[in-house]
């Protein structure tokens, strides 16, 4: 009888342990990255890119049978953006088309790419040069982030010009240089005081200011000394001059409307200054102030912001630093043309989801909390917090906050451009 009881006990123990083992062995890891590699663009839930556990060495693996020559980036995710590896995108270059195997050690978080085609970056053959930017009115013919061709005015020198560009609310515009009609070879804002590109960066936009009611704009992109492997050394020149001639009736009306708007905005700013100690100053015409409250283990919060369908506000993840004020809020600024924002912390290890805001707003107050299961939420309130108002946001208050127009989002995502 004791023998039978022992066997029964052993069977019960096996049945209770087996599901735990299945859970450990059945962890989900998915590659999210460049569409030329994955077939989808940065989709953490695309099971076509799911890695399989190799029991012989304990590594998770996936093989892509035929990948074209080029440079690719990716991350390993857990099927969401709650966890991803490494903290910065993994990048590799194929000098020729080849099979690619990606391996992931879930214990050490080590990632390797194995391919016979891996080699050094190849020199780019430029077949076309375009601008893509926040097209509006005469600027870029009104094309918003479409590719607008530049003209090769001499060997290796490309030019774009437009006239009668009106002064806009942002008092400026932004753009990228796009080579060969591909975002993979777009060039952003890392250049020196002479306009020479110092570091290839496709994530940030090039910004220029407007100060006249109507302006003529000429942009020149000189590739004669460009390093076509690293995409550095080209020179970008933006020239803005006042449009010559008298204003037409339509222009006069636009100018009067602008002056009236500026007068109204000035009046509102004065009233706000008298009403609050944290009133928005003239700087609010170019920046949006962000106030952030985060859990205690979210250290040194940063802000990552961008324009949906456009480009990033900052050069590198995890974005711009914030400063802790006397009221317990971390305070930072983003350009006011941004309509998307992420709050990150711990050098980008923690982050919120993509949060939607309204471009041109003066300030927002963001409150991040994490529940017992580790799921985080973020509330967004338009405007600066009340003085001394640092009451923590709790997950149980979502319904009440929803009635007040506050947006609550689950923290699930990390984003790079």
C-alpha positions, 0 to 999 in steps of 0.5 A: 500500500505504501508503494502505491501511495508513493507512486501516486504522490510522485505522479501528482508532483509531476503533474504539478511541476510540468505546467511550470516547465512548459511555461519556462520553455514556452517563452515568446521572443519575436524579432521586430525591425526593418521591413527588409529583414522582417517583412513587417516594420517594427511589429513586436507582435508579428509571429512570423518573426518568432524565435524557436528554442534550440534545446541543444544549446538553449538559444532562441533562434530564427533564420531568414533564408534570403536577405538583400544586401543592405544595413538592417536594425532590429530588437528582440521583444517579448511579443510586446514592447514591455521588454526588448533587447538590446536597449539601442537597436542592433544593427548589421550590414550585409555586403551581399544577399545571404541567409541570416540567423539571429540567436538570443540567450534569454539568460544573458540577453546576448544577441548574435547575428550569423551570416556569410554576407556580413561585411562592411558598409558599401558606398552609396550610389546617389540616383536622386536627392529629395526633400521631405518636410512639414510642407505648408502653403508655398513651402515644399508646395504644401507636400507634408513629408512627401518626397520633393525632388531637388535639382542638380544645378552642378555636378554633385550639388542639388538645390531647391527653391521656393518663394512667398512662404508666409510666416507660420505659427511655429516661425519656422520649418523642418525637413530631411534630405532623402537619398534615392527616395528611401527613408533608409538613407535620409539625413537629419540634423547632425551638422556643424556651424558650417553646415557640414554633416558630422554624423549620419543621423536619419532620426532628427530633422533639420530646422530653420527659422522664419522672421519675415512675413513672406520669405524666399527659401533656397536649400543647397545640398553639396555632395562633392566632399561626401563620404558615400559609405558613412554618409557624412561630409556633405554640406547643407545650406539654408538661405532665407531672404525677405520676399521683394515687392509690395504685398498683394491684397491677400498678403496684406489681409494675411499680415493683418490677421497675423498681427491681430493673432499676435496681439491676442496671444500677447494679451492672453499671455499677460493675463496668464502671467497675472493669474499663475506663478508658472505662466507660459512665457514668449518661449511657448511659441517654440516649446511645450513644457512637460511636467512629469511625476513618476514612481520612485524607481523611475530614475532620471526621467527623459523625454522622447518626442516627435511629429507623427509622420515626420521626425524626432525632436532629439538626436538619440534615445532616450531623449532630453533630460528633465530637472526635478523642481521643488514641487516634486515634478520632473520638468523638461521641454520639447519643440511645440511642433511635436504631437507624440511623446514618450517618458523614459527612465533608467537610461531608457530601460523604463518607458511609457507607450506612445502618448498623443498630445496636441502640437502647439500646446503650452504645457502638459502634466504627465503622471506615470504609475505602475500596478502590482503586476508591473503594468504601468499607466500614464495620465495626461492633463493639459496645462501645468500642475497646480502649485504643490499638487503632487498627489500620486495618480492611482490605477483605480482612478482611471474611470474618474479621470476619463470623465475629466478628459484625461487619457490613460495608456498602458506602458508597452512600447519603445520606439526608434526612428 
